[in-house]
Amino acid sequence: MKPIQQNLGNIVYSCYAELSRRGEHFVSDHVLSYQVSGNLILSDGVNEYASVGGSIRFLRRNQLLKFTKQPPENGEFQSLSIFLDQQVLKDFSLEYSLDTEKKTNDKRLLFLEEDLQLKSYMDSLLAYQLAGKLMDPRLAALKIKEAVILLLQDYPEMKNILFDFNEPGKMDIEAFMNKNYHFNVNLDRFAYLTGRSLATFKRDFEKIFGLTPGKWLLQKRLREAHYLLGKGKMASDIYTDLGFEDLSHFSFTFKKLYGIPPSKVVH
């Protein structure tokens, strides 16, 4: 079966039967997601979070995540996600005069599967999607608004997350990069997430690390690769986890630094 991904504006339905799919993405908007079937493992660079069939999760915006999607045996991976973009939430906050009241905690992912009302809502949304009803943008817009209302009813404190429209504040580059170096994103994305312009990010980076961001990232990733290879890991299993786009590029740069191909590392 060919993978299916139906993008209905801010509502996305995914379905496929591949044994496993890995990748990474930048979460630019808050996402409310329903794991219909199969397993999803998310990693933020420090912790892993597993979602099983039937679970509901909320992802906060402005974070980097790696993912592994696994369909059930002889079945399909299915998920349904609602992207709560900033304009939708700004319009909602103006309509209902909602503002944030205090700083929120730093928790980036919330599991909401114990919420029976939210589960019923997600099941109804899935039924609409499978029947093709969400092709009507009027209904899709209403269902998104319904999701926001349910979140606020069941989790009032989420108001301080949903309606916080501030961009990332300036943060410690050293700590941030040591956590996120293995994400394969452009420098302007790293700059944005650390609360800086690209030029300021490069200047501050070189003051701290004594290298350009590009050189530091390459060296950091290759050193970690050498360590993992020495522990018996295979190059084919680690190159994407370390931010390399393809195996041949990883092997070439590794040999250029260490003088031997990854397969020759002693363990």
N, C-alpha and C positions, 0 to 999 in steps of 0.2 A: 504493500500500500504506500502510495506517495504521501509525503508529509502534507498536512493541511494547516494553513494559517489564515484565518479570516480576520481582517482588520476592519472593524466597523467604527471608524473614528477612534474614540477613546476606549472601546471595548474590543479585546482581542481574544479569539478562540484558537487554540493550538491542538493538533492531533496528529500523532504519527506513531509508527511501530518500530523505529530503529532501536537496536539493542541498548545503545547508550549515546547520548549527545552531550558534548562538553563545550563550554564557551565562557564568555564573560561579557558584561555590559555595564554601562553607566546608567544608574537609575536617576533620571532627570526629573521625574514626577513621582508623587506618592502613588503607590499601586496597591489596590485591594485585589487579591488573587485567590481563586478557588482551585484546589488540586482535585480534579474530578477523578482521575485514576492515574496509577503509576506513582513514582517517587521523585522528588526534587531535592537535591542537596545544594545548598548555597554556602559560599565561603566569603567572608569579608577580609580575609588575610590573616585573621587571628582565630576566629571560631567558625565552626561548621554548624549549619542548621538544616535539619531534615524535615521535609514535609511528605506525608503519606496521603493516599487517596482519601478524600473527604475533608481534608484540613483547609483552613482559611488563614491567610497570612496578610499582614499589612507591612509594606516596605516604605520607609521614609525616603524622601527624595535626596538627591545629591550624595550618592554613595556609589562605590565600586564593588561589584560582586562577581564572583565566578560561580558557574552553575554546572551541575551534572543532572541530566534528565534521563530517567530510567523507566521504560514501560513495564507493566506487569508481565509475567510469563504468559505467552500466547495472547497478549492483549495490546492495548494502545495507551500511550501517554496522552492524557487530555488535561488541559487547563483553561480556565476562563479568567481573564484579567481586566480590571477596570483601571484606567489611568486617569488620576485626578489632577488634571493640569492646572497651572496657576491661574489661568483666566477663568476657568470654571469655578474655582474656589473663591476668587476675588469677587466674581459676580454674586455668588451665594452669600458671601459675607456682607456685601453691600445690601442685598435684598433683605437680610435678616439682622443687620446691624451687629455683626459678630466681630469681636477683636480678641487677640490673645491677651492673657492676663499675667503670665509669668513665663520664665524660662522653662523649657521642657527638659526631661532627662535625655541622656545620650543613647538610649536604646534605639537601635536602627531597624529592628524587625520584631513584630509582635504576632503571636499566634492567637487566633480568635475562634478556634474550632468548637469551643464549648458553647458558643452563642447560637441557640436554636433558631432565633428569629433571623439572624444573619445567614444561617445555613438554608432556611426556607427561601430567603430572598435569592441566594445564589442558585438554588435549584430552579426557581422560577425564571431567573435570567438565562440559565442554560436551556430551559424549555423554549423560551422565546428565540434564542439563538438557533437551536436546531430546527425550529419551524420557519426560520427566515424572517421573523418579525422585526428583528433589530436592524434590518436594512432601512427601516423607516427612521430617519434621524430624530423625529419628534419623540418617538417611543424610547430610543436610545438615550436621549437627553433626560427624559423623565426618570428612567431607571438609574442613571448616574446620580441624579439629584436624590432619589430614594436611598441610594447607598450612603450618601453623606448624612442624610437625616438619621438613618439607622445607627451609623457610627456615633453620632452625637448623642442619641438617646441612650445607647448602651454603654458608651465610654465618654462621658462629658469632658474628661480631661483631654481628650483628643483634639478639642478645639484649639489648644495651644500648639498643636502640631500642624493641623490642617490649615490654619489661618496665619501662620508665621511666614510672611513673605520676604523675610530678610535673606540676603545672599550670604554665603559662607563668610565667617569672620576670619581675620588673620590668625593663623595658627602656626605651631612649631613645625617648620619644614623637616627638620631632622627626624622627628618622631613619625611624622606622616609618611615620609618617603621610605623609611625603614619598614613600615607596615605595608605599603602599597607598591613597592618597586616592581613587583611581578605582574602588575596589570599592564596590558599592552594598550595604553592610551597616549594620545598626543600630549606634548608638554603644556599646551594651553589648557587642557583639562586638569592636569596637576596644579597649574597656576590658579585656576578658578577655585578648586576645592581647598586650596590653602589661603584663599582670600587675597590674591594678588593679581596684578596685571602680569602678562607674560614677561615683560622686560624686568619688572621688579622681582619676579620669581627667579629668573636666571641670575640676577645680581645677588640676591640673598642666598641662593643655592651655592654659588661659587665661594661666597664668604665663609659658609659653613663647611662645605666638603672639599674645597680646593680644586674642584674639577667642574667641567661643564656638566649639566644634567645628563646629556647623551652619553658621555664617557663614563660617568658614575653608574648610570643604569646598566650599561653593558657589563662593566666589571663586576658589579654587585650580583647580577643574574648569573654570570659565568662562574663566579666563586661559589655561589649556592649550588650550581649545577655540578661542579667538581666534588663538593661535599656529598651530594646525593648519589652521584655515580660511585663514589667510594664506599657508599653504604649498600651498593648492589642494585640501585635503581637503573632502569633502562632509559637511554636517551629518548626513545619514542614515547615514554610514559611521562616525562617531566618537561619537555621543551615548551609545551603550551602553558603549563602551570607557571613557568618562569617568564612569560611575556614574549616568547619568540613566535613569529608567525608561521614558520615552517621548519622542518627538521634539517633540511640541507643548509639553511642559513645558520641555524644553531651549531651544526657540526663544523661549518667553515670557521665561524668566529671562535669557537672553542679551541680548535686546532691552532688558530693563529695566536691565541694567548698562551696556551699550554704546550704547544709543539707536538701534541698527540691527538688523535681523534677520540671522541668520547668512549668508544668501545675499548680503548686501551687503558683506561683508568683502572688501576689496581684496587681490588677490594677484598 
